[in-house]
Amino acid sequence: MSAASHPFEVDAQGWVAAARRLPSPNFEARPAHALPTLIVVHNISLPPDTFGGASIADLFLNRLDCDSHPYFDQHLRGVRVSAHFVIHRDGALEQFVSCDERAWHAGVSSFFGRERCNDFSIGIELEGSDTTAFESAQYATLAALVKVLVTRYPIDALAGHSDIAPGRKTDPGPHFDWARLQRDAQLADPYFPYFRGQGRQDATL
């Protein structure tokens, strides 16, 4: 389903109407009284640096054919993961887990000393890689999505996967333009604690 041209709204069950809904079995309830306060931005491509196709959805739905590619066989066999959202290269938005539930996207992670980021975060995957610039359509969808999530939930920060799992993860990578996201989503500096005042808002760094 196309993205930012459609109105974004989160329903009472934590699903975004503008997204194509593909419920993943890879989720669980958030801990008692835990609400999403953090958005984590990722990139993903399967196989790496290959765009298009259904492999991302198949991974999150536990139906990826791991015999179809050596990378899948070596790295993804038996893996059970998910994210709340995927934004494809054309800006199309898919949702795999309700925002009210705990998706399995961050792994071992820490946000300024607070462990287990899955408990209190919403994970957004951009179809892309560390070696490739993202598309304008992806930024448009991401900004629209972030704006509605910040309105609906007590989100007070955004971070990259590499920020909450340094040394283990590198995404969303050097080509992700945090300044563009901040501008398009109309968010103040405090929403970007890892980038504010550190000169890292420039996507060319």
N, C-alpha and C positions, 0 to 999 in steps of 0.2 A: 504494500500500500504506500502511496506517495505521502509525503511527509509534511513539511512546514506549511504548505498551502491549506492543510486541513486544520480545523480548530483542535487544540490540544486541551484535554480535560481528563482528570483522574477520577474514576468512578468510586463508589463507596467500598468496592472490593480491592482497590489499588491497581486497576487496569486502565490503560490509556486507550480511549476509543479510536484514536487516529492510527494506532499500531495494529499490525497483523498479529493476532494472538496465537501463540504456539506454546501451550502450557508444557513446561518441562517437569519431569518427575524429580529433578535434582534441586530440592528446596526443603526447608523446614520452617517451623515457627520461629520468630525472633524470641530472644529471651524475654521474660516477663518485664513489662514496662519499657522495653527498648523501642525507640522510634528512630527512623532514619534521620541522621543529622549530617551525613557526609555523602557526597557523590564522588565515586571513583571512576575515572576515565581510563579505558584500556584501548589497545588495538588488537586485532585478531585477523589472521588470514590462514586459510587451510586449503592446500599445503601452504607453507610460508611463502609470502610474496606472490600468491596466486589469488586473484579476485574473481568473484562470481561463483555460481553454483550453490549447492545446498549443503556443503560440508559443515558449515558452522551450525546451522540448524540441526543437522543430523547428530553432531557432537552433543549439543545441549539436550537433544531428545533421546539420547542413548541408542541411536540407530546407525551410527557411523560405521561403514564397512572398512574395518582396519586392514583388510587384505587388499584394498584397492590402491594403496600407496605406501611406499616404504616408511615415510614419515609417520603415518598413522600407526603402522605396525610397531614402530620403535618407541613412539612417544605417547600414544593416546589409547592403546589397548587397555581396556578396563578402567579408564579414567571416567569419573563422574563429576561433571562441572556444569555450571550454568551462569548466566548473568540475567539481570532484569531486562535489559534492552540490547539490541543490536541495530546499528545504523549502517546501512549498506552504502556503496559508493555513489549511488544515485539519490541518496537521501531517504530511501525507503526505511521505515521503522518497523521492527518486530519486537514483541514483548514475550518473554519466556516465563517470567515469575512475577507475581503480584508484588508491588512495591511494599505491601504490608508484610511480606514474608522474607525469609532469609535465603538469598541466592548464594551459590557456591562459586564466587568469582575472585575473591581477594587472597584466599589461602592464608598462610602464616603472615601476619601483618600487624603494624602498629601505627597509630595516628597520634603523634606527640605523646607517646607512652600508654595510650589506650589500646590494648591488644584486641585481637579477634574482630577486625574491621567488618567482616560479614554481618556481625550482629547489629551494626548501626549504620550500614551504608546501603546505597543503591549503586549497582554496577552498570555502567554503560560501555558497551563495546563498539568501537568504530572499525568497520572493515578497512584494514590497512596494515601497515608494517612500519618498522623503524627506518626503512630506507625510502619511503615514498610519501610525498605530500598528500594531504587529505583534500577531498573535493569540497567546493563551495556548497554544494547541496547537503553535504554532511554537516558542515558548520551551521547551516540554516536550521536543519532538523534538531541538532544538538542544542542550539540556543533556545529554540521554542520549547523543547522538552525540559531543559533546565529551568526555564522561567516558570513553567507550570508546577514542577516538582518543588521549587523553592516556595511557591505560594501554598501548596497543599501540605507540605511537611516542614518540620522545624529544621530544615537544612541550613547550616551556617558555614559550611566549608566545602571546597572542591579540591581534589588531589588526583595526581596520576598514580597508576599502579606502582610505578617505580619509586614514588615518594613514600608509600606505606610499606613497601617491601624492597628497600634498597639493597643492591647487590644480588638480589634474586630475580627481579623483574626490571625491564627497561622501558616498557610501554607506558604512555602512548608514544614515546619516542621523540627524537629531536625535531621532527617536522610538525609536531602538534603546536598550533598557534594559540597559546593561552590568552594573549592580549586580545585576539579576535573574539574568542569565546566571552571574555569579560565584557568587551564592548557590545557584542550582539545580544548577550543576555542581560545587559544593563545591571551588572552587579558591582558592588563596591569592593575596594581592595581587601577588606578583612575576609572575604569569601575565599581568598587565594593565599593562605598562610605560607605555602612553600615558595611562592613566587614574588610576593610583595617585597619590594625594596632589594631584591637580589639580582636584578638584571636578567632574570630568566624568562620574562614575559616574551622576549624576542624569539620567535620560532627558529631563527637561523642559528641560535647558539647550540 
